[in-house]
Amino acid sequence: MLNTCRRTLDPVVRRELVSDLPVALRALRVEVLRETLAAGLPVDPDVVTIVLSAHVDRSFDPMRFESADVESLLWFGISEFCEGHDVEVPSSAAKVLHAVLATAVRLDVLAPGSDGVAELFAPLRELGAA
């Protein structure tokens, strides 16, 4: 079942956000959507876009993820991004962030300097999303 935002992204805004993602994150976005659909647990494409866009807004290297980034996104990064784009914070944001990280780890596309798997997923485990 798809978890959607109360107010979904406007189609024009969605296109802009996706096109503003670095190429590697656009590819990761597509892979997250494919993998979750294939597993029978599809996620809302808008939520994937929100999570990735919120990360880009807070990161110097969008392919580098550290546990502090994950924690920051969970506690205020995603909510600030949603507030700035007039959408409700999706209830599935933590689950989608988990899917993004799991896919990035599986594809081995995280930039050097990223935290190890245990550290990356620790904030999600604390919230019960991992």
C-alpha positions as CSV (number, residue, x, y, z in Angstrom):
1,M,0.0,0.0,0.0
2,L,1.3,3.4,-0.9
3,N,1.8,6.0,1.8
4,T,1.1,9.4,0.3
5,C,1.4,12.9,1.5
6,R,-1.9,14.6,2.4
7,R,-1.1,17.2,-0.3
8,T,1.0,15.6,-3.0
9,L,3.7,17.4,-4.9
10,D,2.5,19.6,-7.7
11,P,3.5,17.9,-11.0
12,V,5.6,20.9,-12.0
13,V,7.3,21.0,-8.7
14,R,7.9,17.2,-8.8
15,R,9.5,17.5,-12.2
16,E,11.7,20.4,-11.0
17,L,12.8,18.5,-7.9
18,V,13.6,15.3,-9.8
19,S,15.5,17.2,-12.4
20,D,17.4,19.1,-9.7
21,L,18.7,15.8,-8.2
22,P,22.2,14.9,-9.2
23,V,22.3,12.2,-11.8
24,A,23.4,9.5,-9.4
25,L,20.5,10.3,-7.0
26,R,18.0,10.2,-9.9
27,A,19.3,6.7,-10.8
28,L,19.1,5.7,-7.1
29,R,15.5,7.1,-7.0
30,V,14.5,4.9,-9.9
31,E,16.2,1.8,-8.4
32,V,14.5,2.4,-5.0
33,L,11.1,2.5,-6.9
34,R,11.9,-0.6,-8.9
35,E,13.2,-2.6,-5.9
36,T,10.3,-1.8,-3.6
37,L,7.8,-2.5,-6.3
38,A,9.4,-5.8,-7.1
39,A,9.4,-6.8,-3.4
40,G,5.7,-6.1,-3.2
41,L,6.2,-3.1,-0.9
42,P,6.0,-0.1,-3.2
43,V,6.8,3.3,-1.9
44,D,5.3,6.6,-3.0
45,P,7.6,8.2,-5.6
46,D,6.8,11.7,-4.1
47,V,8.1,10.6,-0.8
48,V,11.3,9.2,-2.4
49,T,11.7,12.6,-4.1
50,I,11.1,14.5,-0.8
51,V,13.6,12.4,1.1
52,L,16.3,12.7,-1.6
53,S,15.7,16.4,-2.1
54,A,15.8,17.1,1.6
55,H,19.2,15.3,1.8
56,V,20.5,17.3,-1.2
57,D,19.5,20.5,0.5
58,R,21.6,19.6,3.6
59,S,24.6,17.9,2.0
60,F,27.8,19.0,0.3
61,D,28.2,15.6,-1.3
62,P,24.8,14.0,-2.1
63,M,26.2,10.5,-2.4
64,R,27.8,10.7,1.1
65,F,25.6,9.6,4.0
66,E,26.6,9.7,7.6
67,S,24.5,8.7,10.6
68,A,24.3,12.4,11.6
69,D,22.7,13.1,8.1
70,V,20.2,10.3,8.7
71,E,19.4,11.6,12.2
72,S,19.2,15.2,10.9
73,L,16.8,14.2,8.1
74,L,14.6,12.3,10.5
75,W,14.3,14.9,13.1
76,F,14.0,18.1,11.1
77,G,15.4,18.0,7.6
78,I,12.5,16.3,6.0
79,S,10.0,18.4,7.9
80,E,11.7,21.6,7.0
81,F,11.8,20.6,3.3
82,C,8.1,19.7,3.4
83,E,7.2,23.0,5.1
84,G,9.1,24.9,2.5
85,H,7.2,23.1,-0.3
86,D,3.8,23.2,1.5
87,V,3.3,19.5,1.8
88,E,2.6,17.4,4.9
89,V,5.5,15.4,6.2
90,P,4.8,11.9,4.9
91,S,4.3,9.3,7.6
92,S,6.4,6.9,5.5
93,A,9.5,9.1,5.4
94,A,11.6,6.9,7.8
95,K,10.6,3.8,5.9
96,V,11.5,5.4,2.6
97,L,14.8,6.7,3.9
98,H,15.5,3.1,5.0
99,A,14.8,1.9,1.4
100,V,17.0,4.6,0.0
101,L,19.9,3.7,2.2
102,A,19.4,-0.1,1.7
103,T,19.4,0.3,-2.0
104,A,22.5,2.6,-2.0
105,V,24.4,0.1,0.2
106,R,23.3,-2.8,-2.1
107,L,24.4,-1.0,-5.2
108,D,27.6,0.2,-3.4
109,V,27.1,3.8,-4.6
110,L,27.8,5.6,-1.3
111,A,30.6,8.1,-1.6
112,P,33.8,7.7,0.3
113,G,33.5,9.0,3.8
114,S,30.0,7.6,4.3
115,D,29.4,5.8,7.5
116,G,29.3,2.0,7.7
117,V,26.1,0.1,7.5
118,A,25.6,-0.3,11.2
119,E,26.1,3.4,11.9
120,L,23.9,4.5,8.9
121,F,21.0,2.4,10.1
122,A,21.3,3.1,13.8
123,P,19.0,6.2,13.8
124,L,16.4,4.3,11.9
125,R,16.6,1.3,14.3
126,E,16.1,3.7,17.2
127,L,12.8,4.8,15.6
128,G,11.8,1.3,14.7
129,A,12.1,1.9,11.0
130,A,14.9,-0.6,10.4
